[in-house]
Amino acid sequence: MTDIKLTEKEFEYTVDFKRDIHMHPETAHNEFRTTEKIREALEGIPGVEIMDSGFETGLLAVIKGREEGRKILLRADIDALPQNEEYESPWKSVIPGVMHACGHDVHTASLVGAAKILGRIKEAGELKNTVYLLFQPAEEGTTGARMVIDKGTFDRISPEMCFGFHNWPKLRLGTIACHKGVLMAGKRNFSVLIKGSGGHGSMPHLNVDPIVCVASVIQSLQTVVSRNTDPVDSLVLSISMIEGGRPVNIVADEVKLVATVRSLSDAALDRAIERVESIVKNTAEAYGCKGEVYWQERIPALLNTDEMYEIAKKAASGCDAEIIECEPSLASEDFALYRSFVPSFFYWIGSTPEGEEPEDLHRPLFHCNDRVLRTAAQLFARAAMTE
């Protein structure tokens, strides 16, 4: 039986691949170089066929197994974040203002590594399942999964199971977290536009100031968590951007804010969405302004079902790693959208070596130990061979 793990040569290749795309990160829907690098890597693996996905960025490939096998989909996200990298390494980002601060370079390289393992297994005549490799763009902002769905991917390939993972800095390197139930939060991103009537800063009585109004809106939105949510439910409302006005004595005509609300509870998220609408409308009216809320698609909570948990845990148990339990997170993943089309499971893989302080996701000093690639590629390959 072919060994289901990276050889030393394959591991070195996977590390080099990861470091290359880490140095050249690309944000959501702009992953053109990354996509070409993935294509080049896969074209060098026997048995891998690149499919016509219809994606502008991202890529879909297949390794065909024997006819009696199952159809398994493996998914990795490929995009980076718009922030400056501060962690010093020889492969530090060379793109100003863009970095892999969430480890999607690790996810991408791990799936390339898994393709190398599965290619060897196919060459040996031991690959029963047909395995689809999905390199998904634009997970940050949670628009990439919807694009994949809208391109008819699931109608075309009809997978029977889907597996994904995220590196998790708070977990020790050499561990795989398998969680039954809700693992990550449902969320809804939104923006608010407050419209007033600007004019000269010296004549406030002739203006309707949207900046004063939006300040009150921001304060009032905090009560969605503190006063409108059951204390036993987890809910977060975060405002990430405020935009409006000019650095002269002119009162702004409008102000925009961007925010997210997320929860592990569907009922709590429903209630929060209602309260956001009411607070924005009524507060704006009280200040003589007009307020509009613009919602993005709702991402459901990421749920690992009991059935998929048993299958996924069995796949992970064959890896050279410790299987652990974990607490859910209020972070979100658009992988959750796939569950409407295929039974799915999402792992977390520990990425911080023993004795090292973890640097959390989406931080300028974030970094991921290369050794996690061994575990992740092996896990992907073992999940692909689920019977």
Secondary structure, DSSP 8 states (H G I E B T S, - for coil): ---SS--HHHHHHHHHHHHHHHHS--BTT--HHHHHHHHHHHHTSTTEEE-----SSSEEEEE---TTS-EEEEEEE--BBSS------TT---STT-B--S-HHHHHHHHHHHHHHHHHHHHTT---SEEEEEEE--TTTT-HHHHHHHTTHHHHH--SEEEEEEEEEEEETTEEE---EEEE-EEEEEEEEEE-B-EETT-GGG-B-HHHHHHHHHHHHTHHHHTTS-TTS-EEEEEEEEE---SSSEE-SEEEEEEEEEES-HHHHHHHHHHHHHHHHHHHHHTT-EEEEEE---B--EEE-HHHHHHHHHHHHTSSSEEE----BS---GGGGGGGTS-EEEEEEEEE-TTS----TTSTT----TTHHHHHHHHHHHHHT--
